[in-house]
Amino acid sequence: MSVFPLWAWVGFTALIVGLLVLDLLVLARGEREISFRRATVLSGFWIGLALLFGVVVFLVAGPERGGEYFTGYIVEKSLSVDNVFVFALIFSYFAVPSRYQYRVLLWGIVGALVLRGFFIAIGAELLERYGWMVYVFGAFLIYTGIRMALHRDTEVHPERNPVLRLVRRVVPMTEDFRGDRFFVRHSGKLMATPLFAVIIMIGTTDVVFAVDSIPAIFSITSSVFVVWSTNAFAVLGLRPLYFMLAGMIDRFVYLSLGLSVVLVFVGAKFFYSGLFDAKVPIWVSLPFIATVVAVSIAASLFKTRGGGPT
């Protein structure tokens, strides 16, 4: 299922862990607000690093795997924009001060990476063992795409999250924030702060989006390495992307429609591969997906030029 040797896995894992440690020790220390300019620079760094890594994949594994990587990254990055909207709702619901948000997002995304790795392993195993799973994944993606197109204004209610309810029931929690700490001792008892609940919410909410995005990337490539690396870069780039787009997320009025087209397309790819035992060429998938995403973003910005929908 993968042409990538052990050293590639070790090297990529070391790169991701090293960058996370650097972020924890340098960028996320203390209380700081992330400006739009800083967020843009950091977002550019993660996108540039992801694209550079794609060039390495292209050179090491060949044009086909390289094309799969770039296509997968576009899909994952585009789908991650929905996360930004939900993160904004979570921070608003818990009234998280902006100076704590970067650090909370970092830990929430670390948890999301672990959970995504788990689901990627499950997805790869299911597709390897049961050939008919391509139809299950395909049908699910087509259904999700149609549902996204028909219910573009569906509201998200953080207070209804079952994981949050469970955490509040079993973990003693303070009523207010205690700086940027996740746990404190109060009256001799260890208690969680609301920031801990926010981390749990971010990690578990990302799983909901992963249910769509992971099958989508498996329709593009059978390489677990490509699936994992594109997911990792998309998730790691979420933090600066949030600080860039949180204030203008309402302008992307057609993005969900574009993403619904992408999901239906990749779902149809599963059916095509199952019925005809052949893959849709990457030179078809990559331009199509990139064009749909670009047009939906451009149309959204044109529609909302001047600060709001016209």
Buried (B, 14 or more C-beta within 10 A) or exposed (E): EBBBEEEBBEEBEEBBEEBBEEBBEEBBEEEBEBEBEBBBEBBEEBBEBBEEBBEBBBEEBEEBBBBBBBBBBBBBBBBBBBBBBBBBBBBEBBEBBEBBBBBBBBBBBBBBBEBBEEBBEEBBEBBEEEEEBBBBBBEBBBEBBBEBBEEBEEEBEBEEBEBBEEBBEEBEBBEEBBEBEBBBEEEEEEBBBBBBBBBBBBBBBBBEBBBBBBBBBBBBBBBBBBBBBBBBBBBBBBBBBBBBBBEEBEBBBBBBBBBBBBBBBBBBBBBBBBEEEEBBEBEEBBEBBBEBBEEBBEBBBEBBEEEEEE
